[in-house]
Amino acid sequence: MDKKKTLNLLTLILLIISIILISVGTFTGKVKETERKGNALCLECIGLG
Amino acid sequence: MDKRRKITQFITTLVYNPFLTNLFKGKLHTGRSKGVCVPGLNCYSCPAAAGSCPLGSLQQNLGNLKKGVNTYVVGSLLLFAALFGRFVCGWLCPFGLLQELLYKIPFPKCVKRFKYLGWLKYVMLVVFVIALPIVISIEKGMGYPAFCKYICPQGTIGGLFLVGFNETLRSQAHLTFILKFVILIGILLCSASIFRPFCRFICPLGAIYGLFNKIALIRIKHDKTTCTNCGACSRACPMRLNPVTECNHADCIRCGKCISKCPERSLSFTGKK
């Protein structure tokens, strides 16, 4: 298999893994967790913590 | 292409930060959109921010591993990396845009590559984004976003508005805030002379995306059969790379300047003839 095809195959595998991870995260409430963290003021992030 | 890139950068900055009036109210935007990770470095504690910063979310998660890995944040990071690589840095990052605008100021330019200083961003990634949040959260029993707390200049910009327009927060601005403010000013001053110093030497998010530059869907391809080795591409590269030998290098932000300057059209984005 030439280099280009190998790279494209790797990209495809990565895309599939990332979509699976996002789906698992969505169904296990991780989006809500991210939303909760994002909605709370992170004092450390702005240098006040 | 540069004009198209600038327009994209301005649009993404506005899409990431649409709640501009919040800047002057000294309060955060809250809502469901904060559950969405944006590709670029954009602090979720900036009053105007609509989404979440993937780097901040990752540190929050690493500081709280008892609840399990946040597969959503890790998956989002992988998705952006697999699709774009450091194209995100060149086209979709608001802090990158700010540095580029400052580089336009007429000031003596430093064109050195600083090859070894480029490794610093990997140190930042390992120490401040991965190791410290895990180790200190185990000791303290609470989340510890070390990169956000001590370094991230993007969060300081949001912090300046919060401190400026919120009296309660102003009373909490002590030594760490001053340290972060000094880092921000240092980076902004350097940006007038060095092209994107934060992206080249410090940004851990760029370090993550850079690891995937060679396999990302959007890549730069080099046609050896038409290339005359004239050197126009390496002279045009603001990251001081040689696209002929370092095509898709981890530091390449896909700005496309080498593509525009190539007289033989030997360089192009994948998917384009």
Boltz contact constraints between the chains, C-beta under 6 A:
constraints:
  - contact:
      token1: [A, 7]
      token2: [B, 215]
      max_distance: 6.0
  - contact:
      token1: [A, 10]
      token2: [B, 215]
      max_distance: 6.0
  - contact:
      token1: [A, 11]
      token2: [B, 82]
      max_distance: 6.0
  - contact:
      token1: [A, 11]
      token2: [B, 215]
      max_distance: 6.0
  - contact:
      token1: [A, 11]
      token2: [B, 217]
      max_distance: 6.0
  - contact:
      token1: [A, 14]
      token2: [B, 82]
      max_distance: 6.0
  - contact:
      token1: [A, 15]
      token2: [B, 82]
      max_distance: 6.0
  - contact:
      token1: [A, 18]
      token2: [B, 75]
      max_distance: 6.0
  - contact:
      token1: [A, 18]
      token2: [B, 78]
      max_distance: 6.0
  - contact:
      token1: [A, 18]
      token2: [B, 79]
      max_distance: 6.0
  - contact:
      token1: [A, 18]
      token2: [B, 82]
      max_distance: 6.0
  - contact:
      token1: [A, 21]
      token2: [B, 71]
      max_distance: 6.0
  - contact:
      token1: [A, 21]
      token2: [B, 74]
      max_distance: 6.0
  - contact:
      token1: [A, 21]
      token2: [B, 75]
      max_distance: 6.0
  - contact:
      token1: [A, 22]
      token2: [B, 72]
      max_distance: 6.0
  - contact:
      token1: [A, 22]
      token2: [B, 75]
      max_distance: 6.0
  - contact:
      token1: [A, 24]
      token2: [B, 71]
      max_distance: 6.0
  - contact:
      token1: [A, 25]
      token2: [B, 71]
      max_distance: 6.0
  - contact:
      token1: [A, 25]
      token2: [B, 72]
      max_distance: 6.0
  - contact:
      token1: [A, 25]
      token2: [B, 75]
      max_distance: 6.0
  - contact:
      token1: [A, 30]
      token2: [B, 70]
      max_distance: 6.0
  - contact:
      token1: [A, 30]
      token2: [B, 72]
      max_distance: 6.0
  - contact:
      token1: [A, 31]
      token2: [B, 35]
      max_distance: 6.0
  - contact:
      token1: [A, 31]
      token2: [B, 72]
      max_distance: 6.0
  - contact:
      token1: [A, 34]
      token2: [B, 35]
      max_distance: 6.0
  - contact:
      token1: [A, 34]
      token2: [B, 52]
      max_distance: 6.0
  - contact:
      token1: [A, 34]
      token2: [B, 57]
      max_distance: 6.0
  - contact:
      token1: [A, 35]
      token2: [B, 34]
      max_distance: 6.0
  - contact:
      token1: [A, 35]
      token2: [B, 35]
      max_distance: 6.0
  - contact:
      token1: [A, 37]
      token2: [B, 60]
      max_distance: 6.0
  - contact:
      token1: [A, 38]
      token2: [B, 34]
      max_distance: 6.0
  - contact:
      token1: [A, 38]
      token2: [B, 44]
      max_distance: 6.0
  - contact:
      token1: [A, 38]
      token2: [B, 52]
      max_distance: 6.0
  - contact:
      token1: [A, 39]
      token2: [B, 30]
      max_distance: 6.0
  - contact:
      token1: [A, 39]
      token2: [B, 34]
      max_distance: 6.0
  - contact:
      token1: [A, 41]
      token2: [B, 28]
      max_distance: 6.0
  - contact:
      token1: [A, 41]
      token2: [B, 45]
      max_distance: 6.0
  - contact:
      token1: [A, 42]
      token2: [B, 45]
      max_distance: 6.0
  - contact:
      token1: [A, 44]
      token2: [B, 145]
      max_distance: 6.0
  - contact:
      token1: [A, 44]
      token2: [B, 148]
      max_distance: 6.0
  - contact:
      token1: [A, 44]
      token2: [B, 149]
      max_distance: 6.0
  - contact:
      token1: [A, 45]
      token2: [B, 43]
      max_distance: 6.0
  - contact:
      token1: [A, 45]
      token2: [B, 45]
      max_distance: 6.0
  - contact:
      token1: [A, 45]
      token2: [B, 56]
      max_distance: 6.0
  - contact:
      token1: [A, 45]
      token2: [B, 148]
      max_distance: 6.0
  - contact:
      token1: [A, 45]
      token2: [B, 155]
      max_distance: 6.0
  - contact:
      token1: [A, 46]
      token2: [B, 45]
      max_distance: 6.0
  - contact:
      token1: [A, 46]
      token2: [B, 155]
      max_distance: 6.0
  - contact:
      token1: [A, 46]
      token2: [B, 158]
      max_distance: 6.0
  - contact:
      token1: [A, 46]
      token2: [B, 159]
      max_distance: 6.0
  - contact:
      token1: [A, 46]
      token2: [B, 162]
      max_distance: 6.0
  - contact:
      token1: [A, 47]
      token2: [B, 156]
      max_distance: 6.0
  - contact:
      token1: [A, 47]
      token2: [B, 159]
      max_distance: 6.0
  - contact:
      token1: [A, 47]
      token2: [B, 176]
      max_distance: 6.0
  - contact:
      token1: [A, 47]
      token2: [B, 177]
      max_distance: 6.0
  - contact:
      token1: [A, 47]
      token2: [B, 180]
      max_distance: 6.0
  - contact:
      token1: [A, 48]
      token2: [B, 172]
      max_distance: 6.0
  - contact:
      token1: [A, 48]
      token2: [B, 177]
      max_distance: 6.0
